[in-house]
Every structure is written in C-alpha cells, then in structure tokens.
Amino acid sequence: MINIVILAAGQGKRMHSNLPKVLHSVAGKALAQHVIDTARGLSPERLVVVYGHGGDMVRDTLAAPDLHWAEQAQQLGTGHAVAQALAQLAPVEQTLVLYGDVPLTTAATLARLIEAGKGGLSILTMALPDPTGYGRIVRDAAGNVQCIVEEKDASPEQKAIREVNTGIMAIPTARLGTWLDQLNNDNAQGEYYLTDIVALAVAEGMPVRTAKPAHDWEVLGVNSKVQLAALERQYQLNLATRLMLEGVRLLDPARIDIRGTLKHGRDVSIDVGCVFEGEVELGDGVEIGPYCVLKDVKVAAGVRIAPFCHFDSANIGPDCELGPYARLRPGVELAARVRIGNFVEVKKSRIDEGSKVNHLAYIGDAEIGQRVNVGAGTITCNYDGANKFKTVIEDEAFIGSDTQLVAPVRVGRGATLGAGTTLTKDAPPDTLTVSRAKQVTLTGWNRPTKIKK
C-alpha cells in the first residue's frame, strides 16, 4: 500500500488570475482533479492534498470523502509542503509525491515508479534537449544517482546535464519524516527543497533508482496560460488519437474538444470544431457536422446532425435528422426518424416517430405524437408568466405555419390547424380548426413614400 501526497498550494502568479492555479481546467476539469483521479486509480491508503493559496476555494471545489487535507499557510518550498502532510500519512511502505499542476501523468508510469522505489527511493526523470529551469540528476561514474541540484544552485558542469528531475518521487514513508527534519533553506531560493532528501538517502546507503515516463507530455506542468493551452491541445490530441484508433472518423483531429466522456459505436464521423461535454454516447453510423456542441446527450444509430447544432441533456432516437442550427434543451426525447430542422428549439418535450418540426419553431413542455407535421413559425405558448403548461398534439395532426398553441391545449388525432391560428381551446380530431381575423382589402391606400430632405 502507498500514501499519495498532492502538492496544490501554489499561487501561480504567472497565470495572472484570481483563480488558484490548480483550479484552472484542462478538458473542462480542474488540473488538480485530473491528478486526484489518476491517484485514485492507484488505490492509495491515504490521499492527501496540500493546499494554500485560495484554500477555501480549492477545498470546496475538490471536496470528496476520500481526500485528506493539509494546509501550507506559507509557501516555503516543496520539502516544507510535504512536511505539512506528515500527520495525515498512514504507516505504509511508500509515499508518492505528485503535483496539482501536472495533470497528464498516467497511472501506468506512476506504477513503474512505485515498483522501482521498492526497498529504496525512486525519482521520475526525463532527458531534455534544453534542461534550463529544471533540477539536474547528478550521477557518479558508475551511473548511480548522488543528488539533485536545482538550476539556480548548479555549477556550469552540472547545468550541462540533460537528465532532469520531474519532481515526482516515491519515498519510503518510514524515513520521510526524519529526512524532512534535516532539510535547510541554505540555497539560492531560500526554500526547503524536497529534492535534498535524495542526497540524504544516498548518505544512508539507500538505493536511489529512476524511472522514465512513457511520454514527455506526462510530466509537463502549468505556469502560464500559454502552457495551459498547450496541455489542453495535447490532452485533446491524445483523446482524438484514441478515438481514431477505435474507428471514429475525425475530419481534423486537431479540432475537437472532449470535456467529459465520449462513447461511440462503429462508423461514427465527426466534422471539425465539435465540442462534447459531460457524458455523450453516439450509436453506430452517427454523422455530426461541423461546430456542434453536445452535452450529456445519447444519440442512437443512424442519426445525422447538420452543422451548428446545440444539444443539452437530450435522448435522440435512431435515424433522426437534426439541424442545421437546431437546439435541444434538457428533457427532450426524440423517437425514431424525427426531423428537427433549422432554427428550431425544443425543450422538455417528447416527439414520437416520424414527426417533423422543420423550420423556425419553438416546442416546449409538449407531447407530440407520430407522423405530425409542425409548420414553420409554430410556437407552443407554455408559460403564462408564472407557471408552465403542457401542449399535446396527437398522431398525424398537421399544424399550419405561424400557429400559436396556448397551453394547456390538445390537438386531436388527424386534426389540421390552419396557418396563422392562435389555438386557445382543444382542437377536435380529424377536423380543420382556423382562428384568424377577417381578411380586408382597402382601396385607395398608398404606400408611404420617402420624404426628400
């Protein structure tokens, strides 16, 4: 068993933001939440978050029953930060130290680091063409790690070393407290470096081993909005690559955003600029046009979604055709072969098989039966200023263009409403209902003319 300590106390001055750095998001999720979720995958005995800047906000945002909290009121270095967590640690073999602004480290890489650290101490390292800014891994002639030297304290010879410390370590819990007590801040930054425990372990004859991440992006951190954007693109590219390997066709893998989970069937096609939030499920053969946003949506097989649609918390049945510029709001249920056309908004309504709402309409709090045609400009007037009411349209009704249905109201099976009708009473089945003012033609009337200035 292991402890995991996540350091999340930094202010992040270079972010130029009132939001604590670790709460900035990648793929719609806080940086620190990514780290916590990965840590949970390792089944730690204790999971401790060290917080500081923006403390209440960090705790409130990340709160979960399995998290333990340790406050670092003053940011005096990484060694000082880990020391704040000591009282929360369980007496298990190892303590893994992670960072709340390094969100993409994989569980597989951390598992290798933990394995390397058994019976000693292990460090996650990487080799960089330009190691500027990183602590250097100093080895002896036999290749054994001797210490880690920070950039500001390194000699010219040490600065030439390309192997660097990522900051992530697996440390023997039994020795951690003793080593932390021996740290001092006699260095260029006046801080208590966690990295100084490496030299203390070597002095005790304890094995110090290293492991490397499978990918360099796993250990990239965030100190600016530029780096945040770069991590976002890397994360999205990772997801896009996985989708394509699983058979999804992406017209451009650089132009997709997944901010949650995206499940899919076979032969799914997604055009550029689409955003998926929450939990989205796409059935076999779904085609999505460019610049659509789907949030918490289930889409059945064979659905075609035209460009610029926005769907939120809707269930879409098989072989529907939607858009362009269609909006589905929460509570929408579409049965098979429903057509929702351009500039149509649907909210908290069920539309049954084969019905069509093709143009410039609003359908809210409604039940629409099978094979109904809703004409252009139709509105269900579901709100009286205080309460919502339901509209029911039974099978095979025909709703003429520019109709207003003032709920609560029912249109019977097979009924027809003439264009321009304002329906305030139930329309009986298999009849024509019309509500219009008498048409009048005025003779001798002239259009206004423009007044010359």
C-alpha positions as CSV (number, residue, x, y, z in Angstrom):
1,M,0.0,0.0,0.0
2,I,1.0,3.6,-0.6
3,N,0.2,7.1,0.5
4,I,-0.2,9.8,-2.1
5,V,0.5,13.5,-1.4
6,I,-0.6,16.0,-4.0
7,L,1.1,19.5,-3.7
8,A,-1.5,22.1,-4.6
9,A,-0.6,25.2,-2.5
10,G,1.0,27.4,-5.1
11,Q,-0.4,30.8,-6.2
12,G,0.5,30.7,-9.8
13,K,1.4,34.3,-10.2
14,R,2.2,33.9,-13.9
15,M,-1.3,32.8,-14.6
16,H,-2.4,36.4,-13.9
17,S,-5.7,35.2,-12.5
18,N,-7.7,35.3,-9.2
19,L,-8.4,31.6,-9.6
20,P,-5.9,29.3,-7.9
21,K,-3.6,27.7,-10.4
22,V,-4.6,24.1,-9.7
23,L,-8.3,25.0,-10.4
24,H,-7.7,26.1,-14.0
25,S,-9.1,23.5,-16.3
26,V,-8.0,21.1,-19.0
27,A,-10.8,19.4,-20.9
28,G,-13.4,21.0,-18.5
29,K,-11.8,19.6,-15.4
30,A,-9.5,21.3,-12.8
31,L,-5.8,20.5,-13.2
32,A,-5.7,19.1,-9.6
33,Q,-8.8,17.0,-10.3
34,H,-7.0,15.2,-13.1
35,V,-4.2,14.4,-10.7
36,I,-6.6,13.2,-8.0
37,D,-8.5,11.0,-10.4
38,T,-5.2,9.4,-11.6
39,A,-4.1,8.9,-7.9
40,R,-7.3,7.1,-7.1
41,G,-6.5,4.6,-9.8
42,L,-3.5,3.5,-7.7
43,S,-5.8,2.7,-4.7
44,P,-3.8,4.6,-2.1
45,E,-4.2,4.0,1.7
46,R,-4.3,7.8,2.2
47,L,-4.7,10.6,-0.4
48,V,-3.6,13.9,1.0
49,V,-3.9,17.3,-0.8
50,V,-1.6,20.1,0.5
51,Y,-3.4,23.4,-0.2
52,G,-2.5,27.0,0.5
53,H,-3.4,29.8,-1.9
54,G,-7.1,30.1,-2.3
55,G,-7.6,27.5,0.3
56,D,-11.3,27.5,0.8
57,M,-12.0,27.6,-2.9
58,V,-9.6,24.7,-3.5
59,R,-11.2,22.6,-0.8
60,D,-14.7,23.4,-1.8
61,T,-14.0,22.6,-5.5
62,L,-12.2,19.4,-5.0
63,A,-14.0,18.2,-1.9
64,A,-14.5,14.4,-1.7
65,P,-14.9,11.9,1.2
66,D,-11.6,10.1,0.4
67,L,-9.4,13.2,0.5
68,H,-7.4,14.3,3.5
69,W,-6.3,18.0,3.7
70,A,-3.1,19.7,4.9
71,E,-2.6,23.4,4.9
72,Q,0.6,25.1,3.9
73,A,0.0,28.6,5.1
74,Q,3.4,29.8,4.0
75,Q,4.9,28.6,0.7
76,L,8.4,27.7,1.9
77,G,9.3,25.1,-0.7
78,T,8.4,21.5,-1.7
79,G,10.0,20.0,1.3
80,H,8.0,22.3,3.6
81,A,4.8,21.4,1.7
82,V,5.3,17.6,2.2
83,A,6.1,18.2,5.8
84,Q,2.6,19.6,6.4
85,A,1.1,16.3,5.3
86,L,3.1,14.1,7.6
87,A,0.5,13.8,10.3
88,Q,-2.1,12.6,7.7
89,L,0.1,9.7,6.4
90,A,-0.6,6.0,7.1
91,P,2.3,3.8,8.2
92,V,2.7,2.1,4.8
93,E,5.8,1.3,2.8
94,Q,5.9,4.2,0.3
95,T,4.6,7.8,-0.1
96,L,4.2,9.1,-3.7
97,V,4.5,12.8,-4.2
98,L,2.6,14.4,-7.1
99,Y,1.9,17.9,-8.2
100,G,-1.5,19.5,-8.7
101,D,-0.4,21.4,-11.8
102,V,1.0,18.4,-13.6
103,P,-2.3,16.8,-14.8
104,L,-1.3,14.3,-17.6
105,T,0.9,11.7,-15.8
106,T,-0.5,8.3,-16.4
107,A,-1.2,5.6,-13.8
108,A,1.0,3.2,-15.7
109,T,4.0,5.5,-15.4
110,L,3.4,6.0,-11.7
111,A,3.1,2.2,-11.2
112,R,6.5,1.8,-12.7
113,L,7.9,4.5,-10.5
114,I,6.4,2.8,-7.4
115,E,7.8,-0.6,-8.4
116,A,11.3,1.0,-8.9
117,G,11.2,2.5,-5.5
118,K,10.5,-0.7,-3.5
119,G,13.2,-1.0,-0.9
120,G,14.6,2.4,-1.6
121,L,13.7,5.8,-3.1
122,S,12.7,6.4,-6.8
123,I,12.6,9.5,-8.9
124,L,10.7,10.1,-12.2
125,T,13.3,11.7,-14.6
126,M,13.5,12.6,-18.2
127,A,16.2,13.8,-20.7
128,L,15.6,17.2,-22.3
129,P,17.5,18.8,-25.2
130,D,17.3,22.1,-23.2
131,P,17.1,21.3,-19.5
132,T,17.1,25.0,-18.5
133,G,15.0,25.6,-15.4
134,Y,15.0,22.0,-14.1
135,G,16.8,20.3,-11.3
136,R,19.7,18.1,-12.7
137,I,20.1,14.5,-11.8
138,V,23.8,14.1,-10.7
139,R,25.2,10.6,-11.0
140,D,28.6,9.1,-10.2
141,A,30.9,7.4,-12.6
142,A,29.1,4.1,-12.2
143,G,25.8,5.8,-13.0
144,N,24.4,5.8,-9.5
145,V,22.3,8.8,-8.5
146,Q,24.0,11.0,-6.0
147,C,21.8,14.1,-5.6
148,I,19.5,16.6,-7.4
149,V,20.8,20.1,-7.9
150,E,18.4,22.9,-8.7
151,E,19.1,25.2,-11.7
152,K,19.9,28.2,-9.5
153,D,22.4,26.3,-7.4
154,A,24.0,24.3,-10.2
155,S,27.6,24.7,-11.4
156,P,28.3,25.2,-15.2
157,E,29.2,21.5,-15.4
158,Q,26.0,20.4,-13.7
159,K,23.9,22.7,-15.9
160,A,25.2,20.7,-18.9
161,I,23.5,17.6,-17.6
162,R,20.4,16.8,-19.7
163,E,18.7,14.3,-17.3
164,V,16.3,16.3,-15.1
165,N,14.0,15.8,-12.1
166,T,10.3,16.0,-12.8
167,G,9.5,16.4,-9.1
168,I,7.6,13.2,-8.8
169,M,9.0,10.7,-6.3
170,A,8.2,7.5,-4.4
171,I,9.7,7.8,-0.9
172,P,10.0,5.3,1.9
173,T,7.4,6.5,4.4
174,A,9.4,5.4,7.5
175,R,12.3,7.7,6.6
176,L,10.4,10.6,5.2
177,G,9.9,12.5,8.5
178,T,13.5,12.1,9.5
179,W,14.8,13.4,6.2
180,L,12.4,16.3,6.1
181,D,13.6,17.4,9.6
182,Q,17.2,17.6,8.2
183,L,16.3,19.9,5.4
184,N,17.6,23.5,5.4
185,N,16.9,26.5,3.2
186,D,20.6,27.4,2.6
187,N,20.1,27.8,-1.2
188,A,19.6,30.4,-3.9
189,Q,15.8,30.4,-3.4
190,G,15.8,30.3,0.4
191,E,13.4,27.3,0.3
192,Y,13.2,23.8,1.8
193,Y,13.8,21.5,-1.3
194,L,12.2,18.1,-1.2
195,T,14.9,17.1,-3.7
196,D,17.6,17.4,-0.9
197,I,16.3,14.1,0.6
198,V,18.0,12.3,-2.3
199,A,21.4,13.1,-1.0
200,L,20.3,12.1,2.5
201,A,19.1,8.7,1.2
202,V,22.4,8.2,-0.6
203,A,24.4,9.0,2.5
204,E,22.4,6.3,4.4
205,G,23.3,3.8,1.7
206,M,19.7,3.5,0.5
207,P,19.2,2.6,-3.2
208,V,18.0,5.5,-5.3
209,R,16.5,4.5,-8.6
210,T,14.9,6.3,-11.5
211,A,12.0,5.6,-13.9
212,K,11.0,7.5,-17.0
213,P,7.6,8.5,-18.3
214,A,6.3,6.8,-21.4
215,H,5.7,10.2,-23.0
216,D,7.4,13.6,-22.3
217,W,3.9,15.3,-22.1
218,E,3.1,13.2,-18.9
219,V,5.3,15.5,-16.8
220,L,4.6,18.9,-18.3
221,G,3.3,21.4,-15.7
222,V,1.4,24.6,-16.0
223,N,2.8,28.0,-15.0
224,S,1.1,30.2,-17.6
225,K,-2.0,30.4,-19.9
226,V,0.4,29.5,-22.8
227,Q,1.4,26.3,-21.1
228,L,-2.3,25.6,-20.1
229,A,-3.3,25.9,-23.8
230,A,-0.5,23.6,-24.9
231,L,-1.6,21.0,-22.4
232,E,-5.2,21.3,-23.5
233,R,-4.2,20.6,-27.1
234,Q,-2.0,17.7,-26.1
235,Y,-4.8,16.2,-24.0
236,Q,-7.3,16.6,-26.8
237,L,-4.9,15.1,-29.3
238,N,-4.4,12.1,-27.1
239,L,-8.2,11.6,-26.9
240,A,-8.5,12.1,-30.7
241,T,-5.9,9.6,-31.4
242,R,-7.6,7.0,-29.2
243,L,-10.9,7.7,-31.0
244,M,-9.4,7.2,-34.4
245,L,-7.7,4.0,-33.4
246,E,-11.1,2.8,-32.2
247,G,-12.6,3.5,-35.6
248,V,-14.1,7.0,-35.4
249,R,-13.5,9.3,-38.4
250,L,-12.4,12.7,-37.4
251,L,-12.1,15.2,-40.2
252,D,-9.4,17.0,-38.3
253,P,-8.1,15.5,-35.0
254,A,-6.6,19.0,-34.1
255,R,-10.1,20.5,-34.0
256,I,-12.2,18.5,-31.4
257,D,-12.8,19.1,-27.7
258,I,-14.0,16.4,-25.3
259,R,-14.8,17.7,-21.8
260,G,-16.1,14.6,-20.3
261,T,-16.6,11.1,-21.7
262,L,-17.5,10.2,-25.3
263,K,-18.7,6.7,-26.0
264,H,-19.2,5.6,-29.6
265,G,-20.3,2.8,-31.9
266,R,-18.9,1.8,-35.3
267,D,-18.6,4.1,-38.4
268,V,-19.1,7.4,-36.5
269,S,-18.0,10.5,-38.3
270,I,-17.3,13.9,-36.6
271,D,-16.5,17.1,-38.5
272,V,-14.4,19.9,-37.3
273,G,-14.9,22.2,-34.3
274,C,-17.3,19.9,-32.3
275,V,-17.4,20.1,-28.5
276,F,-18.6,17.2,-26.3
277,E,-19.3,17.8,-22.6
278,G,-20.4,15.6,-19.8
279,E,-21.4,12.1,-20.9
280,V,-22.1,11.7,-24.6
281,E,-22.9,8.4,-26.3
282,L,-23.0,8.1,-30.1
283,G,-24.5,5.0,-31.8
284,D,-23.4,3.2,-35.0
285,G,-23.2,5.4,-38.1
286,V,-23.8,8.7,-36.4
287,E,-22.7,11.7,-38.5
288,I,-22.0,15.0,-36.9
289,G,-21.4,18.2,-38.9
290,P,-19.0,21.0,-38.0
291,Y,-19.3,23.2,-35.0
292,C,-21.8,21.3,-32.9
293,V,-22.0,21.2,-29.1
294,L,-23.3,18.1,-27.4
295,K,-23.7,17.9,-23.6
296,D,-25.0,14.8,-21.7
297,V,-26.7,13.5,-24.9
298,K,-27.5,10.0,-26.1
299,V,-27.6,9.6,-29.8
300,A,-28.9,6.4,-31.3
301,A,-27.7,4.7,-34.5
302,G,-28.0,6.4,-37.9
303,V,-28.6,9.9,-36.7
304,R,-27.4,12.8,-38.9
305,I,-26.6,16.1,-37.2
306,A,-26.1,19.1,-39.5
307,P,-23.7,22.0,-38.6
308,F,-24.1,24.4,-35.7
309,C,-26.4,22.4,-33.5
310,H,-26.5,22.7,-29.7
311,F,-27.9,19.8,-27.7
312,D,-28.1,19.5,-23.9
313,S,-29.4,16.6,-21.9
314,A,-31.5,15.0,-24.7
315,N,-32.1,11.5,-25.9
316,I,-32.2,11.1,-29.7
317,G,-33.7,8.1,-31.3
318,P,-32.5,6.2,-34.4
319,D,-32.3,7.7,-37.9
320,C,-33.3,11.2,-36.8
321,E,-32.2,14.2,-38.9
322,L,-31.3,17.4,-37.0
323,G,-30.3,20.9,-37.9
324,P,-28.6,22.9,-39.0
325,Y,-28.9,25.4,-36.1
326,A,-31.2,23.2,-34.1
327,R,-31.3,23.4,-30.3
328,L,-32.4,20.7,-28.0
329,R,-32.7,21.7,-24.3
330,P,-32.9,19.4,-21.2
331,G,-35.7,16.9,-21.1
332,V,-36.1,16.3,-24.9
333,E,-37.0,12.7,-26.1
334,L,-37.0,12.1,-29.8
335,A,-38.2,8.8,-31.2
336,A,-37.1,7.2,-34.5
337,R,-37.0,9.2,-37.7
338,V,-37.9,12.5,-36.2
339,R,-36.9,15.6,-38.2
340,I,-35.8,18.8,-36.3
341,G,-34.9,21.5,-38.8
342,N,-33.1,24.8,-38.9
343,F,-33.6,27.3,-36.1
344,V,-35.9,25.0,-34.1
345,E,-35.7,24.9,-30.3
346,V,-37.2,22.1,-28.3
347,K,-37.4,21.9,-24.6
348,K,-38.8,19.3,-22.2
349,S,-40.8,17.6,-24.9
350,R,-41.3,14.2,-26.4
351,I,-41.7,13.9,-30.2
352,D,-42.8,10.4,-31.5
353,E,-41.8,8.5,-34.6
354,G,-41.8,10.1,-38.0
355,S,-42.8,13.6,-36.8
356,K,-41.3,16.8,-38.3
357,V,-40.6,20.3,-36.9
358,N,-38.7,21.7,-39.8
359,H,-38.4,25.5,-39.6
360,L,-38.2,28.4,-37.1
361,A,-40.3,26.9,-34.3
362,Y,-40.3,26.6,-30.5
363,I,-41.7,23.4,-28.9
364,G,-41.7,23.5,-25.1
365,D,-43.4,21.3,-22.5
366,A,-45.1,19.3,-25.3
367,E,-46.1,15.8,-26.2
368,I,-46.2,15.3,-30.0
369,G,-47.4,12.0,-31.5
370,Q,-46.4,10.1,-34.6
371,R,-46.3,11.5,-38.1
372,V,-47.1,15.0,-37.0
373,N,-46.1,17.9,-39.2
374,V,-45.4,21.2,-37.4
375,G,-45.3,24.2,-39.8
376,A,-42.8,27.0,-39.8
377,G,-43.0,29.6,-37.1
378,T,-45.1,27.5,-34.8
379,I,-44.9,28.2,-31.0
380,T,-46.1,26.3,-28.0
381,C,-47.0,29.1,-25.6
382,N,-46.2,27.1,-22.5
383,Y,-45.6,29.9,-20.0
384,D,-48.1,32.4,-18.6
385,G,-45.5,34.5,-16.7
386,A,-45.8,32.3,-13.6
387,N,-46.5,28.7,-14.5
388,K,-45.7,26.2,-17.3
389,F,-48.4,24.2,-19.1
390,K,-48.4,21.3,-21.5
391,T,-49.4,21.1,-25.1
392,V,-50.5,17.7,-26.5
393,I,-50.5,17.1,-30.3
394,E,-51.9,13.6,-31.2
395,D,-50.8,11.4,-34.1
396,E,-51.0,12.6,-37.7
397,A,-52.0,16.1,-36.9
398,F,-51.0,18.9,-39.2
399,I,-50.0,22.3,-37.7
400,G,-50.1,25.1,-40.1
401,S,-47.4,27.7,-40.3
402,D,-47.3,30.6,-37.8
403,T,-49.5,28.9,-35.3
404,Q,-49.6,29.6,-31.6
405,L,-50.8,26.9,-29.3
406,V,-51.7,28.5,-25.9
407,A,-51.2,25.7,-23.3
408,P,-52.8,23.8,-21.8
409,V,-54.3,22.7,-25.0
410,R,-54.8,19.4,-27.0
411,V,-54.8,18.9,-30.8
412,G,-56.8,15.7,-31.6
413,R,-55.6,12.9,-33.8
414,G,-55.6,13.8,-37.5
415,A,-56.6,17.4,-36.8
416,T,-55.5,20.3,-39.0
417,L,-54.8,23.8,-37.8
418,G,-54.9,26.5,-40.4
419,A,-51.9,28.8,-40.9
420,G,-51.9,31.7,-38.5
421,T,-54.2,30.1,-36.0
422,T,-54.0,31.0,-32.3
423,L,-55.4,27.9,-30.5
424,T,-56.7,28.6,-27.0
425,K,-59.2,25.6,-26.9
426,D,-58.8,21.9,-27.8
427,A,-58.9,21.2,-31.5
428,P,-61.1,18.1,-32.2
429,P,-59.7,15.2,-34.2
430,D,-60.0,14.9,-38.0
431,T,-61.2,18.4,-38.4
432,L,-59.9,21.8,-39.6
433,T,-59.6,24.4,-37.0
434,V,-58.9,28.0,-38.0
435,S,-58.6,31.2,-35.9
436,R,-58.0,34.3,-38.0
437,A,-59.3,37.9,-38.3
438,K,-61.4,38.6,-41.4
439,Q,-59.3,39.5,-44.4
440,V,-59.9,43.0,-45.6
441,T,-58.8,44.8,-48.8
442,L,-58.6,48.6,-48.6
443,T,-58.9,50.5,-51.9
444,G,-57.3,53.9,-52.4
445,W,-54.5,53.1,-50.0
446,N,-51.0,54.2,-51.0
447,R,-47.6,53.1,-49.6
448,P,-45.6,55.7,-47.7
449,T,-43.0,57.5,-49.8
450,K,-39.6,58.7,-48.7
451,I,-39.6,62.3,-47.7
452,K,-36.9,64.2,-49.6
453,K,-34.5,66.2,-47.3
